[in-house]
Amino acid sequence: MDGLWGAGWFWFGAFVVALLVNGRAAFKLFVDWKGMLTTCRFVDDAYARLDALPDEAALERAAAPVFLHLVPAWEEPTIAGTLAALLASRYPHGRLHVVVATKASEETAPHPAMAASTAELARRFRDGLPPWQQKTLSVVAMPGAGRKAHQLNWALRPETLGVTLGDTYDPRRVYVGVSDADSLPDGNVYRWIAAEVLAGRGAPAYQGVTLSLANFAAHDARGRVCAIQQSSIFIRVSIARLINEARRVRWFAALASRAPRLARAIGPAFELGFRRSQICLGHNQFVRLDVLQGVGGFPTSGATEDSTLGYALGARGVLMAAMPMLELVDMPETKEKMVRQSARWYKGVLDDVAFLRATWRARRSAFNLAQLARHIGNKVIEWPLAAAVYPVLGFLGWHLAYRFAHHPAWFLLGVALPTISLGLTIWVGGIATQGLIERLTPYAPRPVDVARTSLKAKFWGTFRCQTYWLLATRGAWRVLWALARTGRFEPAKTDRVVREGRGTRRDRAAHAP
C-alpha cells in the first residue's frame, strides 16, 4: 500500500475511481446481456404456448375481465392502423372497448397536411365497421390544454366510464390498456392477460414488450441502428427488471414465511439494496381500473406520465408484471426527432425528482429512499454525463495502470476492467443485441426484417452501436441548457403528420376511408 501511495494521493484516488467506474460499467453491461436473454426466453415460452390460451367462446363463458383500451392521440394521420389492429384482437367483443382520446383544439384547427382531424379520422374509421363492431369504438375530445396524461384522465371520468362500460361495471374486473397512435399490438394480448386472471395469477398491472421497429424499413443505416438500440432498452432493462423484481420479491416473501424475525431485521436493507423501480412505457401497458383510481389516475405532474405512474405504483406496493406479447411502435425518422424525443424523456426524468422527493417525505421508507436516490444517480446525473465519463475513465484506467505496474494485481485490474468494459460494449450493444432482436421479430404482429445482409451493414451496425446513446445525451443537454438560459423547457411531441427520411420530405397524411 505504501508503494501505491508513493505514486501520489491524487493519482491513487483517480486510479481507484477509474477502477470502480470501469468495474461498474462492465458489470452493468453483463447484467444487460443477461436481462435480454431473460426477456427473450420469457417471450419464446409464451409464444410457444399460444395455442393453449382460451379462445373467444371460452373467455365469454368464463366471464373474463373487461378491457378498456385508451389511445391518446393528437394530429395522428395513421391512427386507423392502430385501431384496426386493436379491434382485430382475439377477444369477446362485448368485453373490449377502445376509446380514442383526442383534444378539442385539434378539431377546431386541424393540421393543414391532414385530411381531417384525428377525431374525425377515427369516426370515419368507425363508420366503416360492421354495426356490431361500431359500438366497441368511441371517441372523446378533451377541452382546453393538456398533455397525454390529461387526455387519458378525461377518458376515465365517471360519466365517460358509465357510457362506455355501463353503470354496473366492477373496477376490479376492468383493465385499462394504453397504446400510442402508432402502435401495432399483438392480437393475443387480451387473451394472455385473461388467461392469467382466470388461472388465479392475475397481476394488478402489466407492461408488455415493445419494439421500435414498426417503420424500420423507412430508416437509413443510422436510424436502423438507433431503432435496434431503443428496442434493446425495453427488453434488457424495462421487461427484464420486472421479471427479476418479481423473483426477488417472491424470494423475500419465502424467507419471511420461514424466518419472520430475520426478514424484519433485514427488510430495510433488502429494499434499499435489491429492490428496483418498475418502468412503465406508456404503451402496451395495462393497469386494473381500481388500482389506477387508487393512485389518482395517470400522473399529470411531469412530461412523462408513464414513468411517474411506475413510481407511484411501486410506492403503493403494487408490483407490475411483465407481459410477453409484442407491440411495434415507430422510431422517429430523423436525427433531430430522435434528439427531441430524448429531450422530452429527460425532462420527464427531471420532473420525477419532485414526485419522488414528495413520496419519500410522505413515507420515509427504505424503498422510497432507494427510488429517489437511484433515480437521481442513474438518470438525472448519469444520463447526460455517461457518454463522456465512461470513455475518459476507461482511458484513464489504462493509463494509470502503468503507474502501478510494480503491483501486478492492481496493474492487471487497471488494464483488464476498461478492456472488458469496451469489449462488452461491442458485444452486448453491437452483436448480442442485434441477434436477440432478430430472435424476437418472428413473433411481431407484422412482418419486419432487421437482419444485416451486407458486410457494410454488419460493420457499421456493430461499431455505431453507441449512436443512439450519443443522441440521447444531446437531448439531455438540450434540456439542461434551456433550463440554465431561460428556466424552462417545453417538451415537444414527435411530429407524425409530415415525416422526413433520407433527406426527402414525404407527406404521409392518411386519408381514412
Disulfide bonds with the S-S distance in Angstrom:
none
